Amino acid sequence: MTNTGANILVLDDVPDAVVLIKKILERKGYLVSDFTDEEQAIAHAANHPVDCAILDIKLKKMSGVQVLARLKEINPAIRAIMLTGYPTIETAREALDLGASEYCVKPIDKQELEEKVAQVLA
Amino acid sequence: MTTSMTPVDMPTDAENYRHSQYLTVFQEVTRLISMVHEPQQVMDMVVSTLPGLLDLEGATIRLLDKATNTFVVGAARGVSPEYLSRAYIDTAEVLAAVRRGEPASRSGLHLEGDERSKEAIAAEGIVSVLSLPIVYKDEVAGLVRLLSKRPRTFSRMQVEFCMALAEQIGIALANSRMHEEMAQQISYLKAVRHISQLVNSTLDLNQILNAIVQQLPPIMEVSACTIRLLHPATNRLELMAASGLSDDYLNRGSISREDAIFKALSGEPVAIYDATKDVRVNYHEEILQEGIKSILAVPLRSGSEVIGVLRLLTAYHHLFTPAEIDFAMSVAEEGGNAIEKARTYRKIELLFNQIEEHERFLTTIMDSLWLQLLVLSPDRRIIMVNKMFCKTHGIAEKDVLGRDYHEISPWASPRREDCPVDRVFTDGRPVAILDKLSHGDHDLWFERHLSPIFDDDGKIEIIIEAVRDITDQKLLEKEKLEKMKLQGVVEMAGTAAHNINSPLFAALGTAQLLVDDISDQQTMAELQLIIKNLRAIGALTKEMTAVTGFESKDYVGDARIVELTSSPWHPAKT
């Protein structure tokens, strides 16, 4: 069961990855806002409702964990899925400590991504 | 020339008889003197013979006691003990005449005697007295007193005869004293030899000092003895040993400023008859309280140097004789030499102990080092080795010392021309070497330092070789290098994986979206092939991000390939 119409924020420094996630999730009926810049993503979250954030760990200026901390300050109820191409125990622990719901390693299957998002929003 | 007597001058028979009696007595006295050396027998014989010979009631002989300058009874006959023990012997005039060596005759003592002894004289009934000096070598040694209870005079012959007898008594006394002195000298010689043996039988200073202060008093018939030595560093006198004296007396204070000490330290003996009053010693009150009467202080010598003062103290007034002083000086000299020997021995012993202590200290330091240490003589022999060397090579110190360096050193080069020891001896400069020794299936690394030590002439006296086992350090360095390599590989793999993963994710996701959009079976199959291979790449990048080790393996030709090891617990695998 999907929670269609939910607002999802996607942040990755690789534009192709952002576009792909947006395509996959929009096909599932979610409202997706995609960003490659951290400040823009944080500003969007401050001004718009966001139910779930899909954050890459390695960004341009900040880390995904730092962005998650800022988003949690704005909206403590926000849910998050961390995505990374270089998983480490430290970033996994930090992200989970800050309230991330999932810590996924790229490349993630389309189906797995859909399932994770559905689980997080359920 | 001959003389002849007229009938008028001819002696009568009575006179001839008396003369022969005088001669007999004189012969008897001289015979006694030559046969026996006991003056008491001579004196007894004189006092027992003279009263009968000269028609007297009594006779006494008194001897001069130089210590008290009084005449004491030597022998007496015909008088009571009370008379003998009266305080005053005769008038001052008579005694003065006797001291001058002159005879003195007095009669009518019952009428005008010595006022001081009038009662004793009256009780004894003495009326006439002839006092004669006992003279020997121009010195008065005593007096002979001939006593009569009747008024009488003494003829010239009688006086001369008695004077001759008195002189014989003097000779007897002198002979006796000479014999006594000789006997004392022999006794002293024996005592000196005994003490000499005693003090030379040990090198223990305290034993020597105690032997002297304990042995000397009974030999010299004194009650106490002390030894003070000049401290070599401060030149102050210090009490080292004492016998027969109380602690209070010994702690009365310093005697360094006493004249007697000054004189003794200048090498002269000092004999004090009355120590309670003599200005040459201080602390008269303490001396009196201790019961000391006379003191003899003699220098303690070692060779020509005075090293202290020996003092002998008596409980009675005593005039120390030259023989006694000589004896004390001899003992002090023997003692002084023994004391100096003991002091020298003590110094040597102290130095020896210090050397031993230094050696122990050095050995402790050497043996506490983790370094292996070898000390070499110029002939390349091992003269010192520390415990670490012996322990490391399982060899006893005694089996190493004196051996050739090349026989013992495990690091010695088989080629003598490469020997660093020779290089140090030739160049005179220290050498540092890194050496590797094979030990079973592994290598041991050593850092060797060879340093020359020069003598005062600038020649190499010894070489010290310090060897440190740096195998652990080498292994650590190697491990660190391996770790750095691994870190580099891990970082490289992680970075590569990360950089691949995002585009891979985009490609895989896009391919999967395409699968949803197309219906052509041929294209679908090709897309599935693409997705399968993209997933395979994804699996590889996951391996790369979870790398925990690697192994370098041969590839093709000279090329090598790295085989990665990854942790199953890494987030990439979970």
Interface residues (C-beta under 8 A of the other chain):
Chain A: D12 D13 V14 D16 A17 V19 L20 I21 K23 I24 R27 D56 K58 L83 T84 G85 Y86 P87 T88 I89 A92 Y103 V105 K106 P107 I108 D109 K110 Q111 L113
Chain B: G494 T495 A497 H498 N499 I500 N501 S502 P503 L504 F505 A506 A507 L508 G509 T510 Q512 L513 D516 L534 R535 I537 G538 T541 K542 T545 H570 P571 A572
